[in-house]
Amino acid sequence: MPDASVADLMAFYGGMGSFNDLVIHRRNGHPIHADQINAVNEKVQTLGFRIRIQAIELSHSSVLSRSARTGNTKTD
């Protein structure tokens, strides 16, 4: 995955109106039963967290791979 794609994905997690602000709820126009709201939001947050972790891991592996190809051991 190109670095730009990882950076674009990570941008969804910062600032106002980001993925972190997503709340599935009837008041927000989502067709959901009241007894499902908590479970659905927990699942959305869990999946979002897993996506973010994988994007971070991809970013780190990309930096390490690039360093190995160029012989540069500096990764920051």
C-alpha positions as CSV (number, residue, x, y, z in Angstrom):
1,M,0.0,0.0,0.0
2,P,1.5,3.4,-0.9
3,D,2.4,5.8,1.9
4,A,-0.2,8.3,0.6
5,S,-3.0,5.8,1.0
6,V,-2.0,5.1,4.6
7,A,-1.8,8.8,5.3
8,D,-5.2,9.4,3.7
9,L,-6.7,6.6,5.8
10,M,-5.1,8.0,9.0
11,A,-6.6,11.4,8.2
12,F,-10.1,9.9,8.8
13,Y,-9.2,9.6,12.5
14,G,-8.3,13.2,13.4
15,G,-10.2,16.4,13.8
16,M,-13.9,17.3,14.0
17,G,-16.2,15.2,12.0
18,S,-13.7,12.3,11.9
19,F,-14.4,8.6,12.2
20,N,-13.9,8.9,15.9
21,D,-17.0,11.1,16.0
22,L,-19.3,8.5,14.3
23,V,-22.2,7.5,16.5
24,I,-24.9,5.2,15.0
25,H,-28.2,6.3,16.5
26,R,-31.7,6.9,15.4
27,R,-31.3,10.7,16.2
28,N,-28.6,10.7,13.6
29,G,-31.0,9.2,11.0
30,H,-29.7,5.7,11.2
31,P,-32.4,3.0,10.9
32,I,-31.5,1.1,14.1
33,H,-33.5,-0.4,17.0
34,A,-32.9,1.2,20.4
35,D,-31.7,-2.1,21.9
36,Q,-29.0,-2.4,19.2
37,I,-27.4,1.0,19.5
38,N,-24.7,0.1,22.1
39,A,-23.6,-3.1,20.5
40,V,-23.5,-1.6,17.1
41,N,-21.4,1.4,18.2
42,E,-19.0,-0.9,20.2
43,K,-18.5,-3.0,17.0
44,V,-18.0,0.1,14.8
45,Q,-15.4,1.4,17.3
46,T,-13.7,-2.0,17.5
47,L,-13.4,-2.3,13.8
48,G,-12.3,1.3,13.4
49,F,-9.6,0.7,16.0
50,R,-8.4,-2.5,14.1
51,I,-8.2,-0.6,10.8
52,R,-6.2,2.2,12.5
53,I,-3.8,-0.2,14.0
54,Q,-3.3,-2.0,10.7
55,A,-2.7,1.3,9.0
56,I,-0.1,2.2,11.6
57,E,1.6,-1.2,11.1
58,L,1.6,-0.7,7.3
59,S,3.1,2.7,7.7
60,H,5.9,1.4,10.0
61,S,6.7,-1.6,7.7
62,S,6.8,0.8,4.8
63,V,9.4,3.0,6.5
64,L,11.4,0.0,7.6
65,S,11.3,-1.5,4.1
66,R,12.3,1.8,2.5
67,S,15.2,2.1,5.0
68,A,16.4,-1.4,4.2
69,R,16.4,-0.7,0.4
70,T,18.3,2.5,0.8
71,G,20.6,1.4,3.6
72,N,19.3,4.1,5.8
73,T,18.9,2.9,9.4
74,K,17.2,6.1,10.6
75,T,13.4,5.5,10.8
76,D,12.1,8.8,12.2
